[in-house]
């Protein structure tokens, strides 16, 4: 699991994303990490969404499911980049 820290927070702030999509471990630590991330990026004018993985963590998913998750995230990012409003 990648640890959230001030350096990563600053990278997110500099990128100024339209949307932050989290796919953290589906356990108590992942839930607490999501809360901490949501709190630390509260100053951004961005939307945030979470994906609840069907297993405990990304490593417990089959290769097929991991690839499907990558495709879904890429499609989601493409949809945001095609926003005609430019928001």
Protein Blocks (a to p, Z undefined) as FASTA:
>chain_A
ZZddfklmmmmmmnopabdcddddfbfklmmmmmmmmmmmmmpccdddddddfblblklp
cfklmmmmmmmmmmmmmmmmmpmnlZZ
